[in-house]
Amino acid sequence: LIFAVDFADLYLLLRQSVSTRTFSLVSVPTTIWLETWPFVLRTLHCGTFSYGIMTVAQKLQAFWNHPAGPKTIHFWAPTFKWGISLANIADINRPAEKISLPQQCAITATGIIWSRYSTQITPVNYNLLAVNAFMAVTGAYQLFRKISYDMAQPAVTP
C-alpha cells in the first residue's frame, strides 16, 4: 500500500478519537481511510476493543458468579427445561388428533405458575422466567389446536 497521508497527523486524529470514544469514519477522508485501514484497525483494536473486552470479561465473571449462574442448579434446571418447549415446537407439525389434551394442559399450567414464581424469588431468575413463559405460550397454542380440532369434528351420537 502507498500511504498518501502523514502518519503523525493520522495518529493524533485517531488517538484523540479513541481516547474520547467518539471515533467516526466521517472524520477521516475516504481516500485516507482506504489506504490506511490496517493502521486504523490496529489502532482501534488496541484502543477501543481492548476496553470492550475488559467489559465482556467482567460481565462473564458476574454471570459466572451470579446466584442463579452456571455454578448452580438454578441455571441448569431451566436450561434443560427448554427441551420440553422445543419438543412442543416439534409437535406443531403433528396431527391435531394425536395431541394429548391432559399433557398440554399440564405444560400450559406449569408455564403460567412457574413464570409467576420466577418473578417473586430473589434473585429473579430470568432463565426460568423465559423458559416457563415460552412453555406456557407453546402449550396454549397446542391446546388451541387440539380444542379447535375437537370442536370441528361432528358430534358422535350413541
Sine and cosine of phi, psi and omega as CSV:
sin_phi,cos_phi,sin_psi,cos_psi,sin_omega,cos_omega
0.00,0.00,0.61,-0.79,0.08,-1.00
-0.98,-0.20,0.85,-0.52,-0.04,-1.00
-1.00,-0.09,0.88,-0.47,-0.04,-1.00
-0.97,-0.23,0.50,0.86,-0.04,-1.00
-0.69,-0.73,0.46,-0.89,0.05,-1.00
-0.98,0.20,0.88,-0.48,-0.08,-1.00
-0.89,0.47,-0.53,0.85,0.00,-1.00
-0.90,0.44,-0.69,0.72,0.02,-1.00
-0.91,0.42,-0.71,0.71,0.00,-1.00
-0.90,0.44,-0.67,0.74,0.00,-1.00
-0.87,0.48,-0.70,0.71,0.02,-1.00
-0.89,0.45,-0.65,0.76,0.02,-1.00
-0.89,0.46,-0.74,0.68,-0.01,-1.00
-0.93,0.36,-0.63,0.77,0.01,-1.00
-0.88,0.48,-0.66,0.75,0.04,-1.00
-0.92,0.40,-0.68,0.74,-0.01,-1.00
-0.90,0.43,-0.67,0.74,-0.02,-1.00
-0.94,0.34,-0.65,0.76,-0.03,-1.00
-0.93,0.37,-0.50,0.87,0.03,-1.00
-1.00,-0.09,-0.04,1.00,0.01,-1.00
0.86,0.51,0.56,0.83,0.00,-1.00
-0.84,-0.54,0.57,0.82,-0.04,-1.00
-0.93,0.38,0.71,-0.71,0.05,-1.00
-0.65,-0.76,0.67,-0.75,0.03,-1.00
-0.91,0.41,-0.36,0.93,0.00,-1.00
-0.93,0.38,-0.49,0.87,-0.04,-1.00
-0.95,0.31,-0.27,0.96,0.02,-1.00
-0.94,-0.34,0.81,-0.58,0.02,-1.00
-0.84,0.54,0.52,-0.85,-0.11,-0.99
-0.86,0.52,-0.68,0.73,-0.02,-1.00
-0.90,0.43,-0.62,0.79,0.03,-1.00
-0.92,0.39,-0.68,0.74,-0.02,-1.00
-0.88,0.48,-0.72,0.70,-0.04,-1.00
-0.92,0.38,-0.57,0.82,-0.05,-1.00
-0.99,0.13,-0.36,0.93,-0.10,-1.00
-0.86,-0.50,0.36,0.93,-0.09,-1.00
-0.85,0.52,-0.57,0.82,0.04,-1.00
-0.89,0.46,-0.65,0.76,0.02,-1.00
-0.90,0.43,-0.68,0.73,-0.02,-1.00
-0.90,0.43,-0.71,0.70,0.00,-1.00
-0.89,0.45,-0.64,0.77,0.03,-1.00
-0.90,0.44,-0.68,0.74,0.01,-1.00
-0.91,0.41,-0.69,0.72,0.02,-1.00
-0.90,0.44,-0.66,0.75,-0.02,-1.00
-0.89,0.46,-0.70,0.72,-0.02,-1.00
-0.94,0.34,-0.55,0.84,-0.08,-1.00
-1.00,-0.03,-0.80,0.60,-0.14,-0.99
-1.00,-0.04,-0.74,0.67,-0.12,-0.99
-0.93,0.37,-0.54,0.84,0.02,-1.00
-0.91,0.41,-0.55,0.84,0.09,-1.00
-0.91,0.41,-0.67,0.75,0.01,-1.00
-0.91,0.40,-0.59,0.81,0.01,-1.00
-0.92,0.40,-0.62,0.78,0.05,-1.00
-0.89,0.45,-0.63,0.77,0.03,-1.00
-0.91,0.42,-0.68,0.74,0.03,-1.00
-0.89,0.45,-0.69,0.72,0.01,-1.00
-0.88,0.47,-0.65,0.76,0.02,-1.00
-0.92,0.39,-0.63,0.78,0.02,-1.00
-0.93,0.37,-0.64,0.77,0.05,-1.00
-0.90,0.44,-0.63,0.78,0.04,-1.00
-0.91,0.40,-0.66,0.75,0.04,-1.00
-0.90,0.44,-0.64,0.77,0.05,-1.00
-0.90,0.44,-0.70,0.72,-0.03,-1.00
-0.89,0.45,-0.62,0.79,-0.06,-1.00
-1.00,-0.06,0.05,1.00,-0.01,-1.00
-0.90,0.43,0.54,-0.84,0.01,-1.00
-0.87,0.49,-0.38,0.93,0.08,-1.00
-0.92,-0.40,0.49,0.87,-0.04,-1.00
-1.00,0.08,-0.09,-1.00,-0.11,-0.99
-0.92,0.39,-0.11,0.99,0.05,-1.00
-1.00,0.03,0.05,1.00,-0.06,-1.00
-0.80,-0.60,0.28,-0.96,0.06,-1.00
-0.94,0.35,-0.38,0.93,-0.02,-1.00
-0.93,0.37,-0.22,0.98,0.11,-0.99
-0.99,-0.12,-0.72,0.69,-0.15,-0.99
-0.97,0.26,-0.56,0.83,0.02,-1.00
-0.88,0.48,-0.78,0.63,0.05,-1.00
-0.91,0.42,-0.54,0.84,0.00,-1.00
-0.89,0.45,-0.70,0.72,0.03,-1.00
-0.96,0.27,-0.39,0.92,0.04,-1.00
-0.92,0.39,-0.34,0.94,0.07,-1.00
-0.86,0.52,-0.42,0.91,0.03,-1.00
-0.86,0.51,-0.59,0.81,0.02,-1.00
-0.92,0.40,-0.69,0.72,0.02,-1.00
-0.91,0.41,-0.64,0.77,0.04,-1.00
-0.92,0.40,-0.59,0.81,0.07,-1.00
-0.91,0.41,-0.59,0.81,0.04,-1.00
-0.91,0.41,-0.60,0.80,0.06,-1.00
-0.92,0.39,-0.64,0.77,0.02,-1.00
-0.90,0.44,-0.47,0.88,0.01,-1.00
-0.98,0.18,0.00,1.00,0.01,-1.00
-0.88,0.47,-0.56,0.83,0.02,-1.00
-0.99,0.10,-0.08,1.00,0.01,-1.00
-0.95,0.31,0.61,-0.79,0.04,-1.00
-0.86,0.51,0.63,-0.78,-0.09,-1.00
-0.89,0.45,-0.48,0.88,-0.01,-1.00
-0.94,0.35,-0.30,0.95,-0.01,-1.00
-1.00,-0.08,-0.02,1.00,0.02,-1.00
-0.97,0.23,0.73,-0.68,-0.01,-1.00
-1.00,0.07,0.89,-0.46,-0.01,-1.00
-0.90,0.43,-0.73,0.68,0.02,-1.00
-0.88,0.47,-0.62,0.79,0.00,-1.00
-0.90,0.43,-0.70,0.72,-0.02,-1.00
-0.94,0.34,-0.53,0.85,0.11,-0.99
-0.89,0.45,-0.67,0.74,0.01,-1.00
-0.91,0.42,-0.67,0.74,0.00,-1.00
-0.90,0.44,-0.69,0.72,0.00,-1.00
-0.91,0.41,-0.72,0.69,0.00,-1.00
-0.89,0.45,-0.67,0.74,0.04,-1.00
-0.86,0.51,-0.70,0.71,0.00,-1.00
-0.88,0.48,-0.69,0.72,-0.03,-1.00
-0.93,0.37,-0.74,0.67,-0.05,-1.00
-0.89,0.45,-0.75,0.66,-0.06,-1.00
-0.97,0.26,-0.38,0.92,0.12,-0.99
-0.91,0.42,-0.69,0.73,0.05,-1.00
-0.90,0.44,-0.70,0.71,-0.01,-1.00
-0.87,0.49,-0.66,0.76,-0.07,-1.00
-0.92,0.40,-0.33,0.95,0.07,-1.00
-1.00,0.04,-0.23,0.97,-0.08,-1.00
-0.99,-0.15,-0.28,0.96,-0.03,-1.00
-0.99,0.11,0.32,-0.95,0.05,-1.00
-0.88,-0.48,0.81,-0.59,-0.11,0.99
-0.97,0.25,0.41,-0.91,0.02,-1.00
-0.89,0.46,0.78,-0.62,-0.05,-1.00
-0.99,-0.17,0.99,-0.14,-0.07,-1.00
-0.95,0.32,-0.46,0.89,0.09,-1.00
-0.91,0.42,-0.69,0.73,0.04,-1.00
-0.91,0.42,-0.65,0.76,0.04,-1.00
-0.89,0.46,-0.72,0.69,-0.04,-1.00
-0.90,0.43,-0.72,0.70,-0.05,-1.00
-0.92,0.40,-0.62,0.79,-0.02,-1.00
-0.97,0.25,-0.58,0.82,0.09,-1.00
-0.90,0.43,-0.68,0.74,0.03,-1.00
-0.90,0.43,-0.63,0.78,0.03,-1.00
-0.90,0.43,-0.66,0.75,0.02,-1.00
-0.90,0.45,-0.67,0.74,-0.02,-1.00
-0.92,0.39,-0.73,0.68,-0.02,-1.00
-0.92,0.38,-0.60,0.80,0.05,-1.00
-0.91,0.41,-0.66,0.75,0.03,-1.00
-0.90,0.43,-0.62,0.78,0.03,-1.00
-0.90,0.43,-0.68,0.74,0.02,-1.00
-0.92,0.38,-0.60,0.80,0.08,-1.00
-0.89,0.46,-0.68,0.74,0.04,-1.00
-0.86,0.51,-0.71,0.71,0.01,-1.00
-0.88,0.48,-0.71,0.70,-0.04,-1.00
-0.91,0.41,-0.72,0.69,-0.02,-1.00
-0.92,0.39,-0.64,0.77,0.04,-1.00
-0.89,0.46,-0.65,0.76,0.02,-1.00
-0.91,0.42,-0.71,0.70,-0.03,-1.00
-0.90,0.43,-0.59,0.81,0.00,-1.00
-0.96,0.28,-0.44,0.90,0.00,-1.00
-0.98,0.19,-0.27,0.96,0.00,-1.00
-0.97,0.23,0.62,-0.79,0.04,-1.00
-0.92,0.40,0.55,-0.84,-0.01,-1.00
-0.93,0.37,0.67,-0.74,0.01,-1.00
-1.00,-0.05,0.82,-0.57,0.03,-1.00
-0.99,-0.14,0.69,-0.73,-0.03,-1.00
-0.97,0.26,0.00,0.00,0.00,0.00
